[in-house]
């Protein structure tokens, strides 16, 4: 039995929304992976920019928050330590 009329339209809308949600989530995942790879490659500034871009579209993204915190702990803590104890 095939859906007809409004049921068919609702089914099409549900499929389109599912596909859109999948694309958005996949894009966020790939951007987070890109930021992680940039960080592993030593391109800290690019990784931070990518993580901030993710946060701009999804402020609750755990992976972006984790990368930003890791950046702050790694890079900014080093600058603060150099400021306190002087550069060697």
N, C-alpha and C positions, 0 to 999 in steps of 0.2 A: 504494500500500500504506500503510494507516494504522498508526501505532504503537499498540500495545495494552498493557494492564496497566501494568507498572512503567516501560516506556519512555514511555508517555503521561504518567505521573506525573512522571517525571524531566524531560520536556520542559516541563511546566507549571511545575515548580519553577525550571528554568533561565530561563524567560521572566519569572517573578515576580522573581527575583534580578536579572536584567538591568534590568528596569524600576525596581527599587529603587535600584540603583547609579546609573542615569541621573538619577533624581530627586535623590539625594544630591549628585552632582557638579554638577548644574544649580543646586541651592540654594547650594552653596558658591561657584559662579561668580557668581551674582546677588548674593550678599552681598559678595563682593570688589568687584564693580562698584559696588554701593551705597556702599561705603567710599571707593572712588576718586572717585565723584561728590561725596560729602560733603566730601572733602578739596579737590577743585577748587572747591567752593562756599565754602570757607573755614570750614567747620564741623569744625575739627581734632579736637576732643574726641569728637564723635560718630563720626568716621572711625576714631579710635583704638579706641574701644569696639567698633565693628563688626569691626575687624581682630582684636582680642583675642578676640571671640566666635568668629570663624572658627578662630583658633588653638586655642581650647578644644576644638573638635571634631576638628581636623586640625592637629597640631603641625608637620607638614611642608609646609604649604601655602605655596608660594613667594610668591604674590601677597600674602597676609597679612603674611608676613615683610618683604616689600619695602615695604609701606605703613607698618609699624611703624618700620622703619629710616628711612624718609623722614621720618616724624614726628619721630623723635628727632634726626635731623640738622637739621631745619628749626626746630622749636619749642624743643627743649631746648638746642640749640647757641646759639640767640639768647638764652635766659635765662642761660646760662653766660657768654656774652660780656658781657651787661649787668652781671653780677655782677663780672666781672674789671675792666671798664673804667668801670663806673658808668653810670647811665642819662643820656641826653643830652636 
